């Protein structure tokens, strides 16, 4: 899952607070940044990941450099001197973000590591202050005597309109709300870091029980019930506070609710919540019944997952990447050379997978909470799709949906390269799972964030969770209480609200690439390579205009996918 950064430059983060004005200027900057090519010699000397030193960022140093650059705007300094000072500010920002990322990765590698949990929480809290510092700096530049020159020679067209005049920046009230959100995320991580349940008369690690494949359904139901009974009230109250804070942030920014704010400003989507509603209805109508039917037929239960060691996993994927060649193989070699991945099996790892980016080194990092079986081929393949995109484009992810096209397409391309029929079956079931579950999650968030505050209770949230699981065809009889509370298992709800619809939207483009590869070997790979340069800013323009694919919002697309899955399982 690509669940980490939305933008490569701080300018994009600052623009989130301008009512999304100046977005074109940010995108031009990002394109210039990506156009430098894959020459990483201009950045920090590259070292293996385990040799990268974490040092807590110095906010005083960042403030001092920003203050120096601001003063130079009025002390007679030349434009070139001001630009040099701004460059120094950017280096400090990249260093801050790199340390933030290092702390996050290492905290995820070992959730019991109190040091990195504390450092990550500190960086997350400081991030709002850092954004405020740079926001004030850019506002000073846009209102200075040399604003037009800086726009022409450094920032790009639209900078003065975005940051000049009555630009509000990061008011203290907004920063306080952002820090409240960060504190709540830290609380969430602390609660989930070392979850235990009473089982067999003693407290046992939930992660260890989760990994025990020998349990019967009745035993597992017992474990799940104990876990949800213990943690749903606590996590529910944290989540309720998050929803309230986020809606307050949206109101402060002039939006009716956080959903509209997230679509427009956080994710910069080129489709609306109203289009999503139509898509979700199509998923309920055409795909949810297929998913429910395969569940009742036992097709999902019949899946075979064979053990797979880390060495065997990486060897099989390396062979596939080498066969694809080009940027894909180059990215794989870079990842392996510098140890920029963690695909180990460990009960102390955070239960998530992601690709993140170390700005100071211009290096992506891949993290997967591996299970030690053949499903890891697709989990790692998914994140490696993100890795290739980030490696080639310097993490210029201003379209989350486009990023997810690369991750989900890579899974399909690997399937075709590996020629594993059982894994293909698993992936097509996963396609249905993505539409049904992620679609239900999107509907869940839509309903929860629209609740009046007096109805925002754990009990009401549980009701919504149960009903959406039924509506999208995956609630199993006898497990209703678990499905009512299972929403607490979804990190996105707590850390990345309104992200999940990106999986459904991008899934459609990935399915089309898979169909191309099946029809004529190599065509899907060529389509992946055609999309990779990101010649368009938005998702729909990228897949439709650049790639020549259909839009997921076209009438009949969900029906076509349902027919594809039916044919595979009935043939």
Secondary structure as UniProt FT lines:
FT   HELIX           10..15
FT   TURN            16..22
FT   HELIX           23..34
FT   TURN            35..36
FT   HELIX           40..42
FT   HELIX           49..51
FT   HELIX           59..72
FT   TURN            73..76
FT   HELIX           79..109
FT   TURN            111..112
FT   HELIX           114..142
FT   TURN            145..146
FT   HELIX           147..150
FT   HELIX           151..155
FT   TURN            157..158
FT   HELIX           159..163
FT   TURN            165..166
FT   HELIX           172..193
FT   STRAND          196..199
FT   TURN            200..201
FT   STRAND          202..205
FT   HELIX           206..210
FT   TURN            213..214
FT   HELIX           217..252
FT   TURN            253..254
FT   HELIX           258..261
FT   HELIX           262..266
FT   HELIX           273..282
FT   HELIX           283..287
FT   HELIX           288..297
FT   TURN            298..302
FT   HELIX           310..324
FT   HELIX           326..337
FT   TURN            338..339
FT   STRAND          341..342
FT   TURN            347..348
FT   STRAND          354..358
FT   HELIX           359..361
FT   STRAND          363..367
FT   TURN            374..375
FT   HELIX           376..393
FT   TURN            394..395
FT   HELIX           400..418
FT   HELIX           421..433
FT   HELIX           434..438
FT   HELIX           439..449
FT   HELIX           453..455
FT   HELIX           458..471
FT   TURN            472..473
FT   TURN            477..478
FT   HELIX           480..485
FT   HELIX           486..489
FT   HELIX           491..495
FT   TURN            497..498
FT   HELIX           501..519
FT   TURN            521..522
FT   HELIX           523..532
FT   HELIX           539..540
FT   HELIX           541..546
FT   TURN            552..553
FT   TURN            555..556
FT   HELIX           557..570
//
